[in-house]
Amino acid sequence: MTRSPTALLVAAVVSSLIVIPVATGSSKLQSAGQNDSAPSKKGVRKNSQDGQTYVWIPAGSFTMGCSTGDEQCFSEEKPAHQVTISKGFWIGQTEVTVEAYEKFAGITEDRLSSHNEEHGHDTPVVNVTWDEASDYCKWAGGRLPTEAEWEYAARAGSSTSRYGELDEIAWYDKNSENTIHRAGQKGANQFGLFDMLGNAWEWVNDWYDGKYYSRSPEVDPAGPPTGQMHGLRGGSWLNNSKLVRASDRGRSLPELRFNYFGLRCVLTADGR
């Protein structure tokens, strides 16, 4: 199964880390990380550079690509293959918010779109190109995640196509009311990460190659060395359920921006 290019567009430092206690409260975002069974043992940290909260993801192995029994997979999600992430990393607990991006934009003199401004500071920033997303993560003290890191973090130990019931974990076309929503309002995965599926597509560092999985290295794959498009992961508020799966692979030309293209960053140091 393949998707058309048109469908793709529609679908598609570390020293400043400060340990913070996990907040208590009734909201889903506040209660993140309190599950003692969650694989993340190093905790949750706040990065003083961008003000975002990051969660530690331990090293490990998983099956990347089309989930067993998933009949909605596209050809680029195959073959499913074993991948080892050899080093743990910190990843944003939520997608980068408008508030966080404003700090970066104020320094770089980038301008937020009216779409971002009208939806509030605690919604994911969107309308960002790949270069802008990459520059933001560098400014924050890290980088965009690799496609493998993203899927490993999104699955959080799950081998199914989603880490929970869709309506409980994601904003997508059936429940979004045709708009983006505040970050962290749906259920988190077992790593304590929010909106890994739905709300906004997330740029990844890799160049996109629909046949890459057939030759991907088993340890720390970083994508092909060159390409024309970069990967996007997770689906968005605009998309149907078929595109809101852990293994789905979106992509776009890096210079394009849409009101459903966002980002999430990785910080690579272990906090020593």
Protein Blocks (a to p, Z undefined) as FASTA:
>chain_A
ZZdfklmmmmpcmklpccddddedjbfklmgokamkbmblnbpcddfknopacddddddd
ddedjdehiakbcfklpccdddddfbdcdddfbdcdfklmmmmmmmnopacdfklmmnoj
kbccehiafklmmmmmmmnopacddfklmmmmmnnopabfbfbdfklmoccfklnnopac
dehkaccdfkopahkgghiacddfbdcdfklmmmpcfbhpebjfbdfbdcdehiafkbcf
klmcfkbccdddfkbccfkbccddddfbgoZZ
